[in-house]
Every structure is written in structure tokens, then in C-alpha cells.
């Protein structure tokens, strides 16, 4: 008696089952990798905040940490609104952007602390450094964004793949600068 192993329908069904199993396996691996990478992002934010608390003091660390978290959440929202995707490149861009964000925040908080030591009132100290550094920080922000613009504009496959790198960096840096600008107006 002949088995159904040779019939076209049987072979097609086996092929489709294997294809679905492979896709399911790939989806699980991608989801797992993104989950792990997202956990790494959260850990890196917490590590940065802890280091800032140790090196700059508890209050300064909390202030910078709060602004960092606010900017990261705002960037996630902007990424979703611009059609960006959550993938390794976009999550890596968050980690890259964090260095730039923390640098801007350290400049501002350090300037506030210097003005407070000179005896200026809190509000004046906060706004004075914001006004003094707003344009230089905007220049640095625009330069950093423009450095990644060619990646965004690249028409080839690599450009499409790393498009979210530009979106995350641009959104987070502009949010950081606008947060400074809005608080010191």
C-alpha cells in the first residue's frame, strides 16, 4: 500500500507547517531579544542615575534622572507617532543618546549648583544657567542631529534599517533641549 508522503497536497501541508513553525520560532527569538535589550536599556538608565547620585549628590542625581526618564518616555511616544519601530537599532540609539542627554543635564545642574553657592535664589539660578547655555546647547544638539541625518536620508537597505537611529537621537536631543528651554522661559 502506498503512503501519502508522495502526494502534492501532503508535501505542501508539510512545507506550510514547517514554514509556520519557523516563523513562530523567529518571532519568539526576536521578541526575546527585544525584551532582553529593553531590560538592558532600563538597567543602563538606573545605573546612570545611581552614578549621578553618587558623583553629583542625591538631589542632583534625582533631578537629572527624572529629566532623563521623562525624555526617554517622550522619545518612545515620538518614535511611535513617527512610525518608528521598536528594534535593536532604536533601543541602542536610546543608550547612545543617554550619554548626550546626561551631558546636557550635567552642564545645567552644575551651573545651577555654582549659582546657588554664589547665593542666588533657586529660580534665578535655574533660569540664569538655562538662558546662558541654551544657544550653545542648541548648537551642539543640532550638530549631533545633523551628524546622523545622512543615515536617515540613505535610500539603500541599510538606511531603511537604521532609520530609527536618527529618529530616536533627534527626538531625544530636541526634547532635552526643549525641556531646558521651556523650564527657563
C-alpha positions as CSV (number, residue, x, y, z in Angstrom):
1,X,0.0,0.0,0.0
2,X,1.3,3.4,-1.0
3,X,1.7,6.2,1.7
4,X,0.5,9.8,1.2
5,X,4.1,11.0,1.5
6,X,4.4,11.4,-2.2
7,X,1.2,13.3,-2.9
8,X,1.5,17.1,-3.7
9,X,-1.1,18.0,-1.0
10,X,0.8,16.2,1.7
11,X,4.1,17.8,0.7
12,X,2.5,21.2,0.5
13,X,1.0,20.8,4.0
14,X,4.3,19.7,5.5
15,X,6.1,22.6,3.9
16,X,3.5,25.1,5.2
17,X,3.7,23.6,8.7
18,X,7.5,23.9,8.7
19,X,7.3,27.4,7.4
20,X,4.8,28.5,10.2
21,X,6.9,26.7,12.8
22,X,10.0,28.6,11.6
23,X,8.2,32.0,11.6
24,X,6.9,31.3,15.1
25,X,10.3,30.4,16.3
26,X,11.9,33.5,14.7
27,X,9.1,35.7,16.2
28,X,9.8,34.2,19.7
29,X,13.5,34.8,19.3
30,X,13.1,38.4,18.2
31,X,10.6,39.1,21.0
32,X,13.0,37.6,23.5
33,X,15.9,39.6,22.1
34,X,14.0,42.8,22.3
35,X,12.8,42.1,25.8
36,X,16.4,41.5,26.9
37,X,17.6,44.6,25.1
38,X,14.8,46.6,26.7
39,X,15.8,45.3,30.1
40,X,19.3,46.4,29.3
41,X,18.0,49.9,28.5
42,X,16.2,50.1,31.8
43,X,19.3,48.9,33.7
44,X,21.5,51.4,31.9
45,X,19.1,54.2,32.9
46,X,19.2,53.0,36.5
47,X,23.0,52.7,36.5
48,X,23.4,56.2,35.1
49,X,21.0,57.6,37.8
50,X,22.9,55.7,40.5
51,X,26.3,57.0,39.3
52,X,24.9,60.6,39.1
53,X,23.5,60.3,42.6
54,X,26.9,59.2,43.9
55,X,29.0,61.7,42.0
56,X,26.8,64.8,42.0
57,X,24.7,64.2,45.1
58,X,21.3,62.7,45.7
59,X,19.2,65.7,44.8
60,X,21.1,66.4,41.6
61,X,21.0,62.7,40.6
62,X,17.3,62.6,41.2
63,X,16.7,65.8,39.1
64,X,18.9,64.5,36.2
65,X,17.3,61.0,36.5
66,X,13.8,62.4,36.4
67,X,14.6,64.5,33.3
68,X,16.3,61.5,31.7
69,X,13.3,59.3,32.3
70,X,10.9,62.0,31.0
71,X,12.9,62.4,27.8
72,X,13.1,58.7,27.2
73,X,9.4,58.2,27.7
74,X,8.7,61.2,25.4
75,X,11.0,59.8,22.8
76,X,9.2,56.4,22.9
77,X,6.0,58.3,22.2
78,X,7.5,60.3,19.4
79,X,9.0,57.2,17.9
80,X,5.6,55.6,17.8
81,X,4.0,58.7,16.3
82,X,6.5,58.9,13.5
83,X,6.0,55.3,12.5
84,X,9.3,54.1,14.1
85,X,9.7,50.6,15.3
86,X,11.0,49.1,18.5
87,X,14.0,47.1,17.4
88,X,17.6,46.7,18.4
89,X,18.8,49.7,16.5
90,X,16.2,52.0,18.1
91,X,17.0,50.7,21.6
92,X,20.7,51.0,21.0
93,X,20.0,54.6,19.9
94,X,18.5,55.3,23.3
95,X,21.7,54.1,25.0
96,X,23.8,56.2,22.7
97,X,21.5,59.2,23.2
98,X,21.7,58.8,27.0
99,X,25.3,59.9,27.0
100,X,24.4,63.1,25.2
101,X,21.4,63.7,27.4
102,X,23.2,63.2,30.6
103,X,26.0,65.6,29.4
104,X,23.5,68.4,28.7
105,X,21.8,67.8,32.1
106,X,25.1,67.8,34.0
107,X,26.0,71.2,32.4
108,X,22.7,72.7,33.6
109,X,22.7,71.1,37.1
110,X,26.3,72.0,37.7
111,X,25.6,75.6,36.6
112,X,22.7,75.8,39.0
113,X,24.8,74.4,41.8
114,X,27.5,77.0,41.2
115,X,24.9,79.9,41.1
116,X,23.3,78.6,44.3
117,X,26.8,78.6,46.1
118,X,27.1,82.2,45.0
119,X,23.9,82.9,46.9
120,X,21.5,83.4,44.0
121,X,17.8,82.4,44.7
122,X,16.8,79.0,43.3
123,X,14.6,80.2,40.5
124,X,17.2,82.8,39.3
125,X,20.0,80.2,39.5
126,X,17.9,77.7,37.4
127,X,16.9,80.2,34.8
128,X,20.2,82.1,34.5
129,X,22.1,79.0,33.5
130,X,19.3,77.9,31.2
131,X,19.5,81.3,29.4
132,X,23.3,81.3,29.4
133,X,23.7,77.8,27.9
134,X,20.5,77.5,25.8
135,X,22.1,78.6,22.5
136,X,25.4,76.7,22.8
137,X,23.5,73.5,23.8
138,X,21.1,74.0,20.9
139,X,24.1,74.3,18.6
140,X,25.6,71.1,20.0
141,X,22.1,69.4,19.7
142,X,21.7,70.4,16.0
143,X,25.2,69.3,15.2
144,X,24.7,65.9,16.8
145,X,21.4,65.5,14.9
146,X,22.9,66.6,11.6
147,X,25.7,64.1,12.0
148,X,23.1,61.3,11.8
149,X,21.0,62.9,9.1
150,X,22.8,61.1,6.2
151,X,21.8,57.8,7.9
152,X,18.2,58.8,7.8
153,X,18.3,60.0,4.2
154,X,20.1,57.0,2.9
155,X,17.9,55.3,0.3
156,X,19.5,51.9,0.5
157,X,18.5,48.9,2.7
158,X,21.0,49.9,5.4
159,X,19.4,53.3,5.6
160,X,16.0,51.9,6.0
161,X,17.2,49.6,8.7
162,X,18.9,52.3,10.8
163,X,16.3,55.0,10.2
164,X,15.1,54.7,13.7
165,X,18.6,55.6,15.0
166,X,18.2,59.1,13.6
167,X,14.6,59.4,14.9
168,X,15.5,58.4,18.4
169,X,18.6,60.6,18.6
170,X,16.8,63.6,17.1
171,X,13.7,63.3,19.2
172,X,15.5,62.7,22.5
173,X,18.0,65.5,21.9
174,X,15.4,68.0,20.8
175,X,13.2,67.0,23.8
176,X,16.1,67.5,26.1
177,X,16.8,71.0,24.8
178,X,13.2,72.0,24.7
179,X,12.7,70.8,28.3
180,X,15.5,73.2,29.2
181,X,14.1,76.0,27.1
182,X,10.5,75.6,28.5
183,X,11.6,75.5,32.2
184,X,13.7,78.6,31.8
185,X,11.4,80.9,30.0
